[in-house]
Structures are given as structure tokens and as C-alpha cells.
Amino acid sequence: MKKNDQILCNCCGKELSRQGSRYEDHLHIVKSWGYLSAQDGIVEEMDICPDCLEKWKRTFVIASEKHSQTELL
């Protein structure tokens, strides 16, 4: 969740650290709900810190897929 000039984790509320204009790496989700959904026409945004992401992933019945990449951003 972006608030003023900071990004807060939507799960734990922790402020993500920042160096200059770059923030600590985190999961940013934007979901635009479509037709025939209970949230039709709603756009949701959230930011999840690495610690909360790992906790969340441990609750998955099916693990996320992981792939290696050769160029890091």
C-alpha cells in the first residue's frame, strides 16, 4: 500500500526500506476484476513484503512454480 512517499506491506504494515528512488524488492499485485465476478469493475492493489510472501506461500496447497532467470533487474 503506497502512503505518501512510502510503501507499506498490506499484511503486516511494515514500511519497505528504500535507497534513493528504489524500494526493497516486494510483490506488487494489481487485479482488475472482470465481468461476472463478485468484484465486477473493482481494481485492487497491494504490496506484500518478502517475509509475508513466504508465510503466505506456505499456506498454498499447490506450491508456486520457480524458474531461474539469467538477467537480474
SULBEL-V604583 format. One record per residue. N is the residue number from 1. RES is the residue in one small letter. SS is DSSP state (h for helix, s for strand, l for the rest). Layout:
((N:RES:SS) (N:RES:SS))
//
This chain:
((1:m:l) (2:k:s) (3:k:s) (4:n:l) (5:d:l) (6:q:s) (7:i:s) (8:l:s) (9:c:l) (10:n:l) (11:c:l) (12:c:l) (13:g:l) (14:k:l) (15:e:s) (16:l:l) (17:s:l) (18:r:s) (19:q:s) (20:g:l) (21:s:l) (22:r:s) (23:y:s) (24:e:l) (25:d:l) (26:h:l) (27:l:s) (28:h:s) (29:i:s) (30:v:s) (31:k:s) (32:s:s) (33:w:l) (34:g:l) (35:y:l) (36:l:l) (37:s:l) (38:a:l) (39:q:l) (40:d:l) (41:g:l) (42:i:l) (43:v:s) (44:e:s) (45:e:s) (46:m:s) (47:d:s) (48:i:s) (49:c:l) (50:p:h) (51:d:h) (52:c:h) (53:l:h) (54:e:h) (55:k:h) (56:w:h) (57:k:h) (58:r:l) (59:t:l) (60:f:l) (61:v:l) (62:i:l) (63:a:l) (64:s:l) (65:e:l) (66:k:l) (67:h:l) (68:s:l) (69:q:l) (70:t:l) (71:e:l) (72:l:l) (73:l:l))
//
